Amino acid sequence: MIADEGDTLASEMAGVVSTAGAFAPVLLRWEVQNALLIAVRRGRLSQEACDDQLADLDELRIAVDGQIASLSYVRGVDLARTYALSAYDAAYLELASRLRRPLMTRDARLAAAARELGLLWKPPKD
């Protein structure tokens, strides 16, 4: 975890994914790799820490959605337009909607859209 982005909610999310697994669109791999590369380039993360985090991610139970060929282009763009999201963020919302699974996100706009659709993940109460 990048030092300035780690907090209780991030730890709770990581704990849930490590035990229960998660679903993600195919683009997750490149988004995570890019975020870590940028953090290294900006001096917010060492190369060793980046490699360690990538190795940790390889151990998580994240099922990648393989239905890309059968997905509707219209649905993704409709969600992006409706909630003022990027096409990339709309891919996560579309997957959560299609699978009827809660969406974990730290992105405010994506969280608002998921909340409106009743799909936003909430941490368990103690």
N, CA and C atoms as a LAMMPS dump frame, in Angstrom:
ITEM: TIMESTEP
0
ITEM: NUMBER OF ATOMS
378
ITEM: BOX BOUNDS ff ff ff
-5.0000000000000000e+02 5.0000000000000000e+02
-5.0000000000000000e+02 5.0000000000000000e+02
-5.0000000000000000e+02 5.0000000000000000e+02
ITEM: ATOMS id mol type element x y z
1 1 1 N 0.852 -1.172 0
2 1 2 C 0 0 0
3 1 3 C 0.897 1.234 0
4 2 1 N 0.563 2.208 -0.778
5 2 2 C 1.321 3.451 -0.806
6 2 3 C 1.065 4.159 0.518
7 3 1 N 2.151 4.577 1.165
8 3 2 C 2.077 5.066 2.543
9 3 3 C 0.99 6.097 2.78
10 4 1 N 0.873 7.094 1.918
11 4 2 C -0.102 8.153 2.187
12 4 3 C -1.518 7.785 1.771
13 5 1 N -1.711 6.575 1.272
14 5 2 C -3.051 6.145 0.881
15 5 3 C -3.577 5.026 1.773
16 6 1 N -2.773 4.601 2.733
17 6 2 C -3.193 3.543 3.63
18 6 3 C -3.96 4.098 4.811
19 7 1 N -5.108 3.531 5.082
20 7 2 C -5.895 3.919 6.235
21 7 3 C -6.755 2.729 6.645
22 8 1 N -7.603 2.92 7.618
23 8 2 C -8.43 1.83 8.129
24 8 3 C -9.331 1.242 7.049
25 9 1 N -9.966 2.105 6.244
26 9 2 C -10.859 1.607 5.195
27 9 3 C -10.086 0.786 4.171
28 10 1 N -8.916 1.254 3.763
29 10 2 C -8.098 0.501 2.796
30 10 3 C -7.718 -0.861 3.367
31 11 1 N -7.373 -0.902 4.643
32 11 2 C -7.024 -2.168 5.293
33 11 3 C -8.227 -3.109 5.357
34 12 1 N -9.41 -2.549 5.653
35 12 2 C -10.627 -3.376 5.684
36 12 3 C -10.926 -3.945 4.302
37 13 1 N -10.791 -3.105 3.287
38 13 2 C -11.031 -3.578 1.917
39 13 3 C -10.061 -4.698 1.557
40 14 1 N -8.78 -4.507 1.85
41 14 2 C -7.777 -5.52 1.546
42 14 3 C -8.066 -6.816 2.303
43 15 1 N -8.5 -6.7 3.541
44 15 2 C -8.832 -7.886 4.32
45 15 3 C -9.976 -8.679 3.717
46 16 1 N -11.006 -7.982 3.274
47 16 2 C -12.152 -8.656 2.655
48 16 3 C -11.721 -9.367 1.375
49 17 1 N -10.962 -8.673 0.548
50 17 2 C -10.522 -9.277 -0.716
51 17 3 C -9.618 -10.478 -0.453
52 18 1 N -8.734 -10.38 0.544
53 18 2 C -7.815 -11.489 0.809
54 18 3 C -8.536 -12.728 1.332
55 19 1 N -9.658 -12.544 2.006
56 19 2 C -10.382 -13.705 2.533
57 19 3 C -11.54 -14.148 1.639
58 20 1 N -12.298 -13.209 1.101
59 20 2 C -13.494 -13.56 0.338
60 20 3 C -13.284 -13.51 -1.172
61 21 1 N -12.21 -12.861 -1.623
62 21 2 C -11.996 -12.718 -3.05
63 21 3 C -12.775 -11.529 -3.599
64 22 1 N -12.655 -11.32 -4.895
65 22 2 C -13.325 -10.192 -5.54
66 22 3 C -13.429 -10.457 -7.03
67 23 1 N -14.237 -9.648 -7.691
68 23 2 C -14.37 -9.661 -9.137
69 23 3 C -13.865 -8.325 -9.659
70 24 1 N -13.268 -8.319 -10.832
71 24 2 C -12.783 -7.071 -11.421
72 24 3 C -12.803 -7.177 -12.933
73 25 1 N -12.959 -6.036 -13.606
74 25 2 C -12.819 -6.067 -15.058
75 25 3 C -11.354 -6.301 -15.434
76 26 1 N -11.127 -6.757 -16.625
77 26 2 C -9.788 -7.094 -17.09
78 26 3 C -8.807 -5.94 -16.896
79 27 1 N -9.252 -4.715 -17.042
80 27 2 C -8.347 -3.577 -16.983
81 27 3 C -7.752 -3.323 -15.604
82 28 1 N -8.23 -3.994 -14.556
83 28 2 C -7.682 -3.797 -13.215
84 28 3 C -6.169 -3.99 -13.192
85 29 1 N -5.69 -5.029 -13.853
86 29 2 C -4.263 -5.344 -13.853
87 29 3 C -3.437 -4.145 -14.292
88 30 1 N -3.831 -3.496 -15.375
89 30 2 C -3.059 -2.378 -15.917
90 30 3 C -3.244 -1.114 -15.091
91 31 1 N -4.415 -0.944 -14.514
92 31 2 C -4.623 0.225 -13.658
93 31 3 C -3.743 0.148 -12.405
94 32 1 N -3.664 -1.024 -11.797
95 32 2 C -2.844 -1.19 -10.602
96 32 3 C -1.361 -1.033 -10.958
97 33 1 N -0.947 -1.681 -12.024
98 33 2 C 0.45 -1.567 -12.436
99 33 3 C 0.816 -0.105 -12.71
100 34 1 N -0.045 0.603 -13.402
101 34 2 C 0.226 2.001 -13.732
102 34 3 C 0.278 2.866 -12.48
103 35 1 N -0.649 2.672 -11.56
104 35 2 C -0.648 3.465 -10.319
105 35 3 C 0.651 3.243 -9.538
106 36 1 N 1.107 1.998 -9.468
107 36 2 C 2.341 1.714 -8.747
108 36 3 C 3.562 2.275 -9.478
109 37 1 N 3.578 2.175 -10.797
110 37 2 C 4.682 2.76 -11.569
111 37 3 C 4.767 4.269 -11.359
112 38 1 N 3.627 4.929 -11.367
113 38 2 C 3.606 6.381 -11.148
114 38 3 C 4.098 6.712 -9.747
115 39 1 N 3.681 5.929 -8.757
116 39 2 C 4.13 6.164 -7.376
117 39 3 C 5.649 6.023 -7.274
118 40 1 N 6.228 5.052 -7.971
119 40 2 C 7.683 4.881 -7.961
120 40 3 C 8.346 6.078 -8.64
121 41 1 N 7.829 6.464 -9.788
122 41 2 C 8.413 7.593 -10.532
123 41 3 C 8.361 8.888 -9.736
124 42 1 N 7.338 9.058 -8.935
125 42 2 C 7.185 10.285 -8.146
126 42 3 C 7.868 10.197 -6.782
127 43 1 N 8.522 9.084 -6.515
128 43 2 C 9.25 8.934 -5.268
129 43 3 C 8.377 8.627 -4.066
130 44 1 N 7.144 8.222 -4.285
131 44 2 C 6.228 7.91 -3.186
132 44 3 C 6.314 6.449 -2.773
133 45 1 N 7.032 5.644 -3.573
134 45 2 C 7.132 4.214 -3.34
135 45 3 C 8.462 3.744 -3.912
136 46 1 N 9.145 2.874 -3.193
137 46 2 C 10.397 2.328 -3.718
138 46 3 C 10.094 1.231 -4.738
139 47 1 N 11.067 0.934 -5.586
140 47 2 C 10.884 -0.133 -6.572
141 47 3 C 10.681 -1.465 -5.861
142 48 1 N 11.419 -1.676 -4.772
143 48 2 C 11.277 -2.922 -4.006
144 48 3 C 9.865 -3.043 -3.425
145 49 1 N 9.339 -1.956 -2.863
146 49 2 C 7.98 -1.984 -2.315
147 49 3 C 6.959 -2.218 -3.429
148 50 1 N 7.198 -1.627 -4.572
149 50 2 C 6.308 -1.836 -5.729
150 50 3 C 6.277 -3.316 -6.097
151 51 1 N 7.457 -3.913 -6.216
152 51 2 C 7.532 -5.334 -6.565
153 51 3 C 6.864 -6.21 -5.509
154 52 1 N 7.056 -5.857 -4.236
155 52 2 C 6.412 -6.609 -3.151
156 52 3 C 4.896 -6.516 -3.251
157 53 1 N 4.391 -5.317 -3.527
158 53 2 C 2.938 -5.147 -3.632
159 53 3 C 2.377 -5.913 -4.817
160 54 1 N 3.085 -5.91 -5.929
161 54 2 C 2.626 -6.675 -7.092
162 54 3 C 2.617 -8.17 -6.776
163 55 1 N 3.632 -8.649 -6.065
164 55 2 C 3.669 -10.061 -5.672
165 55 3 C 2.502 -10.384 -4.739
166 56 1 N 2.196 -9.479 -3.815
167 56 2 C 1.047 -9.676 -2.924
168 56 3 C -0.254 -9.743 -3.711
169 57 1 N -0.371 -8.881 -4.707
170 57 2 C -1.587 -8.882 -5.532
171 57 3 C -1.752 -10.193 -6.294
172 58 1 N -0.631 -10.782 -6.709
173 58 2 C -0.696 -12.071 -7.403
174 58 3 C -1.31 -13.153 -6.524
175 59 1 N -1.243 -12.978 -5.207
176 59 2 C -1.761 -13.971 -4.266
177 59 3 C -3.25 -13.796 -3.97
178 60 1 N -3.808 -12.636 -4.309
179 60 2 C -5.221 -12.387 -4.009
180 60 3 C -6.128 -13.184 -4.933
181 61 1 N -7.3 -13.482 -4.417
182 61 2 C -8.304 -14.215 -5.196
183 61 3 C -9.196 -13.203 -5.91
184 62 1 N -8.708 -12.686 -7.023
185 62 2 C -9.492 -11.734 -7.806
186 62 3 C -9.861 -12.409 -9.119
187 63 1 N -11.139 -12.653 -9.306
188 63 2 C -11.626 -13.257 -10.539
189 63 3 C -11.774 -12.157 -11.584
190 64 1 N -11.118 -12.356 -12.699
191 64 2 C -11.18 -11.367 -13.779
192 64 3 C -12.342 -11.725 -14.685
193 65 1 N -13.146 -10.719 -14.975
194 65 2 C -14.314 -10.919 -15.824
195 65 3 C -13.865 -11.212 -17.244
196 66 1 N -14.191 -12.377 -17.735
197 66 2 C -13.778 -12.774 -19.072
198 66 3 C -14.849 -12.624 -20.132
199 67 1 N -15.909 -11.9 -19.835
200 67 2 C -17.011 -11.782 -20.783
201 67 3 C -16.888 -10.555 -21.673
202 68 1 N -15.694 -10.079 -21.885
203 68 2 C -15.499 -8.837 -22.624
204 68 3 C -16.165 -8.861 -23.993
205 69 1 N -16.034 -9.949 -24.725
206 69 2 C -16.602 -10.002 -26.075
207 69 3 C -18.122 -9.883 -26.076
208 70 1 N -18.765 -10.336 -25.012
209 70 2 C -20.226 -10.329 -24.991
210 70 3 C -20.809 -9.098 -24.305
211 71 1 N -19.96 -8.214 -23.809
212 71 2 C -20.465 -7.043 -23.1
213 71 3 C -21.027 -6.017 -24.069
214 72 1 N -21.993 -5.302 -23.599
215 72 2 C -22.603 -4.254 -24.401
216 72 3 C -21.786 -2.975 -24.307
217 73 1 N -21.388 -2.443 -25.444
218 73 2 C -20.712 -1.143 -25.466
219 73 3 C -21.663 -0.061 -24.989
220 74 1 N -22.94 -0.214 -25.322
221 74 2 C -23.94 0.793 -24.979
222 74 3 C -24.085 0.911 -23.47
223 75 1 N -24.151 -0.199 -22.755
224 75 2 C -24.353 -0.169 -21.299
225 75 3 C -23.224 0.577 -20.595
226 76 1 N -21.982 0.293 -20.973
227 76 2 C -20.85 0.96 -20.349
228 76 3 C -20.866 2.464 -20.58
229 77 1 N -21.128 2.871 -21.805
230 77 2 C -21.16 4.302 -22.117
231 77 3 C -22.362 4.958 -21.45
232 78 1 N -23.474 4.252 -21.374
233 78 2 C -24.653 4.795 -20.708
234 78 3 C -24.358 5.087 -19.237
235 79 1 N -23.694 4.153 -18.562
236 79 2 C -23.321 4.377 -17.161
237 79 3 C -22.327 5.525 -17.034
238 80 1 N -21.361 5.586 -17.94
239 80 2 C -20.375 6.666 -17.915
240 80 3 C -21.053 8.02 -18.087
241 81 1 N -21.981 8.11 -19.009
242 81 2 C -22.691 9.371 -19.248
243 81 3 C -23.592 9.74 -18.075
244 82 1 N -24.345 8.776 -17.603
245 82 2 C -25.301 9.021 -16.531
246 82 3 C -24.619 9.53 -15.267
247 83 1 N -23.462 8.949 -14.937
248 83 2 C -22.806 9.279 -13.673
249 83 3 C -21.524 10.099 -13.862
250 84 1 N -21.298 10.623 -15.066
251 84 2 C -20.109 11.434 -15.369
252 84 3 C -18.823 10.701 -14.988
253 85 1 N -18.716 9.452 -15.425
254 85 2 C -17.557 8.613 -15.137
255 85 3 C -16.712 8.44 -16.394
256 86 1 N -15.468 8.057 -16.205
257 86 2 C -14.666 7.635 -17.351
258 86 3 C -15.189 6.265 -17.791
259 87 1 N -14.872 5.886 -18.998
260 87 2 C -15.263 4.555 -19.473
261 87 3 C -14.613 3.485 -18.599
262 88 1 N -13.406 3.772 -18.113
263 88 2 C -12.699 2.817 -17.259
264 88 3 C -13.451 2.601 -15.944
265 89 1 N -13.86 3.686 -15.304
266 89 2 C -14.603 3.56 -14.052
267 89 3 C -15.964 2.919 -14.282
268 90 1 N -16.586 3.246 -15.396
269 90 2 C -17.891 2.655 -15.716
270 90 3 C -17.78 1.141 -15.881
271 91 1 N -16.605 0.636 -16.287
272 91 2 C -16.411 -0.813 -16.422
273 91 3 C -16.586 -1.509 -15.076
274 92 1 N -16.096 -0.894 -14.006
275 92 2 C -16.262 -1.467 -12.666
276 92 3 C -17.731 -1.431 -12.247
277 93 1 N -18.4 -0.34 -12.536
278 93 2 C -19.813 -0.2 -12.183
279 93 3 C -20.66 -1.183 -12.976
280 94 1 N -20.351 -1.345 -14.257
281 94 2 C -21.093 -2.281 -15.102
282 94 3 C -20.941 -3.702 -14.58
283 95 1 N -19.724 -4.074 -14.202
284 95 2 C -19.48 -5.423 -13.69
285 95 3 C -20.226 -5.655 -12.384
286 96 1 N -20.16 -4.714 -11.468
287 96 2 C -20.887 -4.849 -10.195
288 96 3 C -22.386 -4.967 -10.448
289 97 1 N -22.885 -4.173 -11.368
290 97 2 C -24.307 -4.199 -11.697
291 97 3 C -24.704 -5.541 -12.315
292 98 1 N -23.916 -6.005 -13.253
293 98 2 C -24.226 -7.261 -13.938
294 98 3 C -24.15 -8.447 -12.995
295 99 1 N -23.147 -8.457 -12.113
296 99 2 C -22.992 -9.579 -11.176
297 99 3 C -23.812 -9.411 -9.904
298 100 1 N -24.397 -8.224 -9.752
299 100 2 C -25.167 -7.888 -8.54
300 100 3 C -24.315 -8.113 -7.291
301 101 1 N -23.106 -7.542 -7.34
302 101 2 C -22.157 -7.644 -6.249
303 101 3 C -21.777 -6.241 -5.791
304 102 1 N -21.428 -6.057 -4.53
305 102 2 C -21.043 -4.721 -4.049
306 102 3 C -19.728 -4.259 -4.672
307 103 1 N -19.631 -2.971 -4.869
308 103 2 C -18.451 -2.352 -5.477
309 103 3 C -17.61 -1.687 -4.405
310 104 1 N -16.334 -2.052 -4.331
311 104 2 C -15.381 -1.405 -3.429
312 104 3 C -14.649 -0.348 -4.218
313 105 1 N -14.681 0.878 -3.745
314 105 2 C -13.936 1.939 -4.417
315 105 3 C -13.63 3.052 -3.449
316 106 1 N -12.546 3.77 -3.715
317 106 2 C -12.202 4.97 -2.957
318 106 3 C -12.483 6.209 -3.798
319 107 1 N -12.88 6.011 -5.043
320 107 2 C -13.171 7.118 -5.946
321 107 3 C -14.554 7.692 -5.6
322 108 1 N -14.6 8.974 -5.289
323 108 2 C -15.849 9.597 -4.816
324 108 3 C -16.968 9.525 -5.848
325 109 1 N -16.667 9.831 -7.085
326 109 2 C -17.702 9.83 -8.123
327 109 3 C -18.219 8.416 -8.384
328 110 1 N -17.316 7.464 -8.447
329 110 2 C -17.716 6.073 -8.662
330 110 3 C -18.503 5.556 -7.46
331 111 1 N -18.086 5.933 -6.262
332 111 2 C -18.814 5.533 -5.047
333 111 3 C -20.228 6.103 -5.046
334 112 1 N -20.384 7.355 -5.467
335 112 2 C -21.717 7.971 -5.512
336 112 3 C -22.625 7.229 -6.482
337 113 1 N -22.079 6.849 -7.631
338 113 2 C -22.873 6.106 -8.615
339 113 3 C -23.266 4.734 -8.061
340 114 1 N -22.305 4.041 -7.451
341 114 2 C -22.598 2.727 -6.871
342 114 3 C -23.622 2.841 -5.751
343 115 1 N -23.494 3.883 -4.931
344 115 2 C -24.448 4.102 -3.84
345 115 3 C -25.853 4.302 -4.415
346 116 1 N -25.955 5.112 -5.46
347 116 2 C -27.263 5.372 -6.066
348 116 3 C -27.894 4.096 -6.611
349 117 1 N -27.061 3.195 -7.111
350 117 2 C -27.566 1.928 -7.643
351 117 3 C -27.687 0.844 -6.571
352 118 1 N -27.381 1.194 -5.329
353 118 2 C -27.46 0.227 -4.239
354 118 3 C -26.364 -0.817 -4.302
355 119 1 N -25.21 -0.459 -4.878
356 119 2 C -24.133 -1.416 -5.078
357 119 3 C -22.864 -1.104 -4.296
358 120 1 N -22.85 -0.033 -3.501
359 120 2 C -21.628 0.35 -2.825
360 120 3 C -21.35 -0.571 -1.636
361 121 1 N -20.135 -1.116 -1.587
362 121 2 C -19.703 -1.959 -0.483
363 121 3 C -19.57 -1.104 0.763
364 122 1 N -20.012 -1.668 1.877
365 122 2 C -19.885 -1.009 3.166
366 122 3 C -19.095 -1.911 4.093
367 123 1 N -18.163 -1.35 4.84
368 123 2 C -17.4 -2.187 5.766
369 123 3 C -18.313 -2.794 6.81
370 124 1 N -18.007 -4.014 7.241
371 124 2 C -18.839 -4.632 8.28
372 124 3 C -18.724 -3.854 9.576
373 125 1 N -19.815 -3.793 10.283
374 125 2 C -19.827 -3.093 11.589
375 125 3 C -19.323 -4.043 12.648
376 126 1 N -18.548 -3.5 13.566
377 126 2 C -17.995 -4.322 14.655
378 126 3 C -19.05 -4.763 15.62
